């Protein structure tokens, strides 16, 4: 658990624009076989969209994904961690914020994303 988050992050992070439709977001997630994307607004990370966000805010609420933007569906605030922090730090931050994904930052720049699943699976392999 002393390994850095950087060891387990997905890089580069998959990003979409806040103006993209949720249909485009879902297609991107499917094509990249991922469960979440970081939403960018004016060149900066603004939020995150997960599969659960799409289910709740589009499917269950019966909205049209082609006419709904990422901005309308994203979860905020985006919870992040510095790349040199430990796996234990990341898991604690996830627990405190009730999230399963963290944006990873190095020198103030978005460099990746790490998931609870990836962290726990990597730990179990030891």
C-alpha positions in Angstrom: 0.0 0.0 0.0 3.1 2.2 -0.1 3.2 2.2 -3.9 2.3 5.5 -5.5 -1.0 6.0 -7.2 1.0 6.7 -10.4 1.9 3.0 -10.5 -1.7 2.0 -11.0 -3.3 4.9 -12.8 -4.7 4.8 -16.3 -2.8 7.2 -18.5 -3.6 9.2 -20.4 -7.0 9.8 -18.9 -10.0 9.6 -21.3 -11.5 13.0 -21.6 -14.6 14.5 -23.2 -15.7 18.1 -23.6 -18.5 19.6 -21.4 -20.3 20.4 -24.7 -20.3 16.8 -26.0 -23.6 15.0 -26.0 -24.0 12.1 -23.6 -24.4 9.9 -26.7 -20.9 10.8 -27.7 -19.7 10.2 -24.2 -21.3 6.8 -24.0 -19.9 5.8 -27.4 -16.4 6.8 -26.2 -16.8 4.9 -23.0 -17.9 1.8 -24.9 -15.2 2.1 -27.5 -12.5 2.4 -24.8 -14.1 -0.2 -22.6 -14.1 2.1 -19.6 -16.6 3.1 -16.9 -15.9 6.8 -16.6 -14.5 9.8 -18.4 -13.2 13.2 -17.2 -15.2 16.2 -18.4 -13.1 19.1 -19.6 -14.3 22.7 -19.7 -12.1 25.5 -21.0 -9.1 23.3 -20.9 -9.5 22.3 -17.3 -11.0 19.2 -15.6 -14.5 20.1 -14.5 -16.2 16.8 -13.5 -16.6 13.1 -14.2 -19.2 11.0 -15.9 -19.6 7.4 -14.8 -21.8 4.6 -16.1 -24.0 5.2 -13.1 -24.4 8.9 -13.9 -25.7 7.9 -17.4 -28.1 5.3 -16.0 -29.5 7.6 -13.4 -29.5 11.0 -15.2 -30.3 9.7 -18.7 -31.9 6.3 -18.7 -34.0 6.4 -15.6 -34.9 10.1 -16.1 -35.8 9.3 -19.7 -33.7 12.0 -21.3 -32.4 12.0 -24.8 -28.7 11.3 -24.8 -28.2 13.0 -28.1 -29.7 16.2 -26.8 -28.2 16.2 -23.3 -24.6 17.6 -22.7 -21.9 16.2 -20.6 -22.1 19.4 -18.5 -25.7 18.4 -17.5 -24.8 14.9 -16.4 -21.3 15.2 -14.9 -20.7 14.7 -11.2 -18.8 17.5 -9.4 -16.6 18.3 -7.7 -13.9 16.1 -9.4 -12.0 14.5 -6.6 -8.3 14.3 -7.3 -5.0 13.1 -5.8 -1.4 13.9 -6.5 0.5 11.2 -8.4 3.1 10.6 -5.7 0.5 9.9 -3.0 0.2 6.3 -1.8 -2.4 3.7 -2.6 -3.5 3.8 1.1 -4.0 7.6 0.7 -6.0 7.1 -2.4 -8.3 4.5 -0.8 -8.8 6.7 2.2 -9.7 9.7 0.0 -12.2 7.6 -1.9 -13.8 6.4 1.3 -14.0 10.0 2.7 -15.6 11.3 -0.5 -17.7 8.2 -1.3 -16.2 7.8 -4.8 -14.6 5.0 -6.7 -12.5 7.0 -9.1 -9.9 9.7 -8.6 -8.3 12.1 -11.1 -4.5 12.0 -10.8 -2.6 15.3 -10.9 1.1 15.9 -11.3 2.5 19.4 -11.0 -1.0 20.8 -11.4 -1.8 18.9 -14.6 -4.2 16.0 -15.1 -2.2 12.9 -15.9 -4.4 10.0 -15.2 -7.3 8.3 -13.4 -7.2 5.6 -10.8 -10.1 3.4 -9.7 -10.8 1.6 -6.5 -11.1 -1.6 -8.4 -7.6 -1.2 -10.0 -6.1 -0.4 -6.6 -7.7 -3.3 -4.8 -7.0 -5.8 -7.6 -3.3 -4.8 -7.8 -3.0 -5.2 -4.0 -4.6 -8.6 -4.0 -2.1 -9.8 -6.7 0.8 -9.3 -4.2 
